[in-house]
Amino acid sequence: MLRFLLARVVTMLFTALCLTFVVFALTNLAPNLEKVAKSEAGSRISDEEVESWLNRNGYGAPTLVRYGEWLGVLPGWVIEQTDGSIRGRCIPIGSDPEEAPTRCGVLQGYWGESTVFKEPVGKIIGRSLALTGKLMFWVMMVMVPGALIIGVLAGMREGSRTDRSLSAVSILTTATPEYVSGVLLITVFASSAVGLRWFNGSATSAMEDATFVNFTLPVVTIALYGMGYIARMTRASMTEVMTAQYIRTARLKGVKFSNIVMRHALRNALIAPFTVIMLQFPWLLNGVVIVETLFNYKGFGWTLVQAAGNNDIELLLGVSVVSVFVVLITQLISDIGYVYLNPRIRIS
């Protein structure tokens, strides 16, 4: 097991390194750098002035060198200004250049400065992750138990009226996009007289006031979409398990149907849904863009939209790195959980 974990971690780190380099190269293409220069120095500056600004601000080095600086494995850029002052990636404004560290990158905990919000990228990402994490917690509390219950009930007796009804509801919720269900929920609840009393306060106020009432509409909007997919996977897995030979043998021996489901079928039926549930975390982190924008909730998805829309390279890189690691870590947890849930798998 230890060897398996070590191999997976090494693979994960190598994949993360490759993906972050691809994202870095794409975000630092010449047209994007030109937009950054014009947004900072003026939209009517000439091409020569654009190149001069980029060189003065550390964007003139080759992409691979700048990636090493951003990662923190190479010394940060240092430039002497015309007035004799020294500026650099690792030299804060007003500080002594001799006291500044040589390297300052992601490995050292420095993510750069946001050109739009004028704040450290790490601070912005930490704040947005906390808000989205709060939202994700409630979504998972609603979505996972509800989806598993629906899927197990539907799969216990394939073809029954309960199965057909729950399957139809699952398909309906999965086929309805978040922006449709969100608008419908706003129209039905938040815009009605009763809804205004129940759901007083927007998601913006919910960011400061962590009450469940203020989270209800965005939580239900996200949970409805993901719940149907997990329920369908659980139903398919449960149906397959209930037709297995050992389940038939148990039923022929007179074992209670409830005991068959709880003691024999349920664990094997949860193997496939477990993988699907773990894949919901990357989707929740980046797929809540529409919901956070719809409810004006300034979480991780909203930050991603702002970074991309305003060509904020440092912030966009930070958001991308976090997204990459969330995907890889959830896949690692999914693999480990699959090994423990499936007794047929043995790792030497």
C-alpha positions in Angstrom: 0.0 0.0 0.0 2.8 2.4 0.8 4.5 1.7 -2.5 1.2 2.4 -4.2 0.7 5.7 -2.4 4.3 6.8 -3.2 3.8 6.0 -6.9 0.6 7.9 -7.0 2.0 10.9 -5.3 5.0 11.1 -7.6 2.7 10.8 -10.6 0.4 13.5 -9.2 3.3 15.9 -8.7 4.7 15.3 -12.2 1.2 15.8 -13.6 0.7 19.0 -11.6 4.1 20.3 -12.8 3.2 19.7 -16.5 -0.3 21.2 -16.2 0.9 24.3 -14.4 3.5 24.9 -17.0 0.9 24.6 -19.8 -1.4 27.0 -18.0 1.6 29.4 -17.4 2.5 29.3 -21.0 -1.0 29.9 -22.2 -1.7 32.8 -19.9 1.6 34.4 -20.8 1.2 34.5 -24.5 2.2 37.7 -26.2 -1.4 39.1 -26.7 -2.2 38.6 -23.0 1.0 40.3 -22.0 0.2 43.2 -24.3 -3.2 43.6 -22.7 -1.6 43.6 -19.3 0.8 46.4 -20.3 -2.0 48.5 -21.8 -4.3 48.0 -18.9 -1.5 49.2 -16.5 0.3 51.9 -18.6 -2.5 53.1 -20.8 -4.5 51.7 -23.7 -2.9 54.0 -26.3 0.7 53.3 -25.7 2.8 52.2 -28.7 4.3 48.8 -29.4 7.8 50.1 -28.2 6.3 51.4 -25.0 4.5 48.0 -24.5 7.8 46.2 -24.9 9.6 48.7 -22.6 6.9 48.2 -19.9 7.1 44.4 -20.1 10.9 44.5 -19.7 10.7 46.9 -16.7 8.3 44.6 -15.0 10.0 41.2 -15.4 8.0 40.0 -18.4 10.8 40.1 -20.9 12.6 36.9 -19.9 11.9 33.6 -21.8 8.8 31.7 -20.7 10.7 28.8 -19.2 12.8 31.2 -17.1 9.8 33.1 -15.9 8.1 29.8 -15.0 11.0 28.9 -12.9 10.8 32.3 -11.2 7.1 32.0 -10.6 7.6 28.4 -9.3 10.4 29.6 -7.0 13.2 27.3 -8.3 15.0 30.2 -10.0 16.0 33.6 -8.5 13.4 36.3 -9.1 14.1 39.1 -11.6 15.9 42.2 -10.5 15.9 45.4 -12.6 17.7 48.7 -11.9 15.5 51.7 -12.7 16.7 54.9 -14.5 16.7 56.8 -11.1 19.1 54.2 -9.7 16.5 52.4 -7.6 16.2 48.6 -7.7 13.0 46.7 -8.3 12.4 43.0 -8.4 9.9 40.2 -8.0 11.1 39.5 -4.4 11.7 43.1 -3.4 8.6 44.7 -1.9 8.1 48.5 -2.5 10.0 50.5 0.0 12.1 47.6 1.3 15.9 47.2 1.3 16.9 45.1 -1.8 19.8 43.6 0.2 17.4 42.1 2.8 15.0 40.6 0.2 15.1 36.9 -0.5 16.6 35.6 -3.7 13.7 33.3 -4.6 10.0 34.0 -4.1 7.6 31.7 -5.8 4.8 29.2 -5.3 7.2 26.9 -3.4 8.0 29.7 -1.0 4.3 30.6 -0.5 4.3 33.7 -2.7 1.7 33.7 -5.5 2.3 37.2 -6.9 0.1 40.3 -6.8 -3.3 40.7 -8.4 -3.3 43.5 -11.0 -7.1 44.0 -10.6 -7.6 43.7 -6.9 -4.2 45.1 -5.9 -3.8 42.4 -3.2 -1.6 39.3 -2.8 -3.0 36.5 -4.8 -2.7 34.1 -1.9 -4.9 36.3 0.2 -7.6 36.5 -2.5 -7.6 32.8 -3.1 -7.7 32.0 0.6 -10.7 34.2 1.1 -12.6 32.9 -2.0 -11.8 29.3 -1.1 -13.2 29.8 2.4 -16.4 31.1 1.0 -16.8 28.4 -1.6 -15.8 25.7 0.9 -18.6 26.9 3.2 -21.0 26.6 0.2 -19.6 23.2 -0.8 -20.0 21.8 2.7 -23.7 22.4 2.7 -24.1 21.2 -0.8 -22.4 17.9 0.0 -24.6 17.5 3.2 -27.7 17.8 1.0 -26.6 16.2 -2.2 -24.8 13.0 -1.2 -27.2 11.6 1.4 -30.2 12.5 -0.8 -28.6 11.0 -3.9 -27.6 7.8 -2.2 -31.0 7.3 -0.6 -32.8 7.8 -3.9 -30.4 5.6 -5.8 -30.6 2.7 -3.3 -34.4 2.9 -3.1 -34.7 2.9 -6.9 -32.2 0.0 -7.3 -33.6 -2.3 -4.7 -36.5 -3.3 -6.9 -35.7 -2.7 -10.5 -38.7 -1.9 -12.7 -41.0 -1.1 -9.8 -43.2 2.0 -9.5 -40.7 3.5 -7.0 -37.8 2.8 -9.4 -39.6 4.5 -12.3 -40.6 7.5 -10.3 -37.3 8.2 -8.7 -35.4 7.5 -11.9 -37.6 10.1 -13.7 -36.9 12.7 -11.0 -33.1 12.0 -11.2 -33.1 12.4 -15.0 -35.1 15.6 -14.7 -32.7 17.2 -12.1 -29.6 16.2 -14.1 -31.1 17.5 -17.4 -31.9 20.9 -15.9 -28.9 23.3 -15.9 -28.0 25.3 -12.8 -28.9 28.7 -14.4 -32.4 27.4 -15.2 -33.1 25.9 -11.8 -31.5 28.9 -10.1 -33.7 31.3 -11.9 -36.8 29.2 -11.2 -36.0 29.0 -7.5 -35.5 32.8 -7.3 -38.8 33.3 -9.1 -40.7 30.9 -7.0 -39.2 31.6 -3.5 -37.1 34.8 -3.3 -39.5 36.9 -5.4 -42.7 35.8 -3.7 -44.2 37.3 -0.6 -43.6 34.1 1.4 -40.1 33.7 -0.1 -39.1 37.2 0.9 -39.9 36.3 4.5 -38.2 32.9 4.3 -35.1 33.9 2.3 -34.5 37.4 3.6 -30.9 38.3 2.6 -28.9 37.6 -0.5 -25.9 35.4 -0.9 -23.8 38.5 -0.5 -25.1 38.9 3.1 -24.6 35.2 3.5 -20.9 35.6 3.1 -20.8 37.5 6.3 -23.7 35.8 8.0 -23.3 32.0 7.9 -26.9 31.1 8.5 -28.5 28.2 6.6 -31.4 30.3 5.5 -29.2 32.6 3.4 -27.5 29.6 1.8 -30.7 27.7 0.9 -31.3 28.8 -2.7 -27.7 28.5 -3.9 -27.2 25.2 -2.1 -30.4 23.7 -3.5 -29.6 24.9 -7.0 -26.2 23.1 -7.0 -27.4 20.1 -5.1 -30.3 19.4 -7.5 -28.0 19.2 -10.5 -25.4 16.9 -8.9 -27.9 14.8 -7.0 -29.5 13.2 -10.1 -26.2 12.0 -11.6 -25.1 10.4 -8.3 -28.5 8.9 -7.8 -28.5 7.4 -11.3 -25.0 5.9 -10.8 -26.1 4.5 -7.4 -29.2 3.0 -8.9 -27.3 1.3 -11.7 -24.8 -0.1 -9.2 -27.4 -1.3 -6.8 -29.4 -3.0 -9.6 -26.3 -4.9 -10.7 -25.5 -6.0 -7.2 -29.0 -7.1 -6.4 -28.9 -9.6 -9.4 -25.6 -11.1 -8.2 -25.4 -14.8 -7.4 -24.6 -14.3 -3.7 -27.7 -12.1 -3.3 -29.9 -14.7 -4.9 -28.4 -17.4 -2.6 -29.1 -15.3 0.5 -32.7 -14.7 -0.6 -33.2 -18.4 -1.3 -32.0 -19.2 2.2 -34.7 -16.9 3.7 -32.5 -14.0 4.8 -34.6 -10.9 5.4 -34.6 -8.5 2.4 -33.6 -5.6 4.6 -30.6 -7.5 6.0 -29.6 -8.5 2.4 -29.6 -4.8 1.4 -27.8 -3.4 4.4 -25.3 -6.2 5.1 -24.5 -7.6 1.7 -25.5 -5.3 -1.2 -25.0 -1.8 0.1 -21.2 -1.9 0.4 -20.6 -3.3 -3.0 -23.2 -0.9 -4.5 -21.3 2.1 -3.1 -18.1 1.4 -4.9 -19.0 3.1 -8.2 -20.9 6.1 -6.5 -17.9 6.7 -4.3 -15.8 7.5 -7.3 -18.5 9.8 -8.7 -18.9 11.6 -5.4 -15.1 12.3 -5.2 -15.3 13.7 -8.8 -17.9 16.2 -7.6 -15.3 18.2 -5.6 -13.5 19.5 -8.7 -16.8 20.2 -10.3 -18.1 22.1 -7.2 -14.9 24.1 -7.0 -15.0 25.3 -10.6 -18.6 24.5 -11.7 -20.2 26.9 -9.3 -19.2 29.8 -11.5 -22.8 30.2 -12.8 -24.4 29.8 -9.4 -22.0 32.2 -7.7 -22.5 34.8 -10.4 -26.3 34.3 -10.4 -26.5 34.8 -6.6 -23.6 37.3 -6.5 -21.6 35.0 -4.2 -17.9 36.0 -4.3 -16.3 32.6 -4.0 -13.8 30.7 -6.0 -15.8 30.5 -9.2 -16.6 34.2 -9.1 -12.9 34.9 -8.6 -12.0 32.7 -11.6 -14.4 34.8 -13.8 -12.9 38.0 -12.6 -9.4 36.9 -13.2 -10.1 35.6 -16.7 -12.3 38.6 -17.7 -9.8 41.2 -16.5 -6.7 39.3 -17.8 -5.3 39.1 -14.3 -2.4 36.7 -15.0 -1.1 36.2 -11.5 -4.6 35.6 -10.1 -5.6 33.3 -13.0 -2.4 31.2 -12.4 -3.1 30.9 -8.7 -6.7 29.8 -9.3 -5.6 27.3 -12.0 -3.0 25.8 -9.7 -5.5 25.3 -6.9 -7.9 23.7 -9.3 -5.3 21.3 -10.6 -4.3 20.2 -7.1 -7.9 19.7 -6.1 -8.5 17.4 -9.1 -5.4 15.4 -8.5 -5.9 15.1 -4.7 -9.6 14.0 -5.1 -8.5 11.4 -7.6 -5.9 10.1 -5.2 -8.5 9.8 -2.4 -10.8 8.1 -4.9 -8.2 5.5 -5.7 -7.5 4.8 -2.1 -11.1 4.6 -1.2 -11.8 2.3 -4.1 -9.1 -0.1 -2.8 -10.7 -0.3 0.6 -14.2 -0.6 -0.6 -13.5 -3.3 -3.2 -12.3 -6.5 -1.4 -11.3 -8.0 -4.8 -8.5 -5.6 -5.2 -5.2 -6.4 -3.4 -2.0 -4.4 -3.7 1.2 -6.0 -2.8 
